[in-house]
Amino acid sequence: MKYPTSFHNLVFRLLCLFGLLLITILEVGPVPISGLALMWVVLFRPKWFYNLVQQIYHK
């Protein structure tokens, strides 16, 4: 597996930041979205989440 370049690493980090900002904005409503999303990730352990973490923290 080829690991991403530093540019791709930056793009992934910016996408994660954008996603967190979106969740933060939606969190203003009555439904706790971040908690539900985190429970979904913990229960189903999607492959894309594992790959995203590997790409961000690859040294």
N, C-alpha and C positions, 0 to 999 in steps of 0.2 A: 504494500500500500504506500503510495506516495503521500508524504505529508505536505501540507500547504506552506506556501511561502509566507513571509512576514506580512505581505500585503493582504493575502487571504485571511490571515489571522486577525488583522485589523478589521476586515470586513465582517468577520464572524462576531468580533467583539462589539462592533457598532450595531449589528443586527440584534444582538442580545440586549444592548442598552436600549434600543428602540422598543423592543418587546417589553422590557421592564417599565419603560416610561408609559407605554400604552396600558399595561396592567395597572400602573399607579393611577392613571387618569380614570380608568374604569372602576377602580376601587372606591371612588367617591359614592357610588350608588349603594343600594342596600344589600347587594349580594357580594360576599367576599370571594372575588375571582381568584386572587393569588393562592389562597388556601385550597380552593377546589382544584386549581391547575397543578399544584404541588402534590396533592393527594393522587391525582390521576397519574402523574409521572412515577410516583412511588409504587402504586399498585400495578401499573401495566409495563413499566420499565421499557419505554419505546427505544428502538435502535437508534433513531435519529438523535435522541437526547444524549445517549452514550457517545455517539460519534462527534457531536458538537462539543462535549466536554473534552474529549480527546484532542480535538483540533485546537481548542483554545489553550489548553495547558500543555501541549506538546513542547518539549524543549529541544 
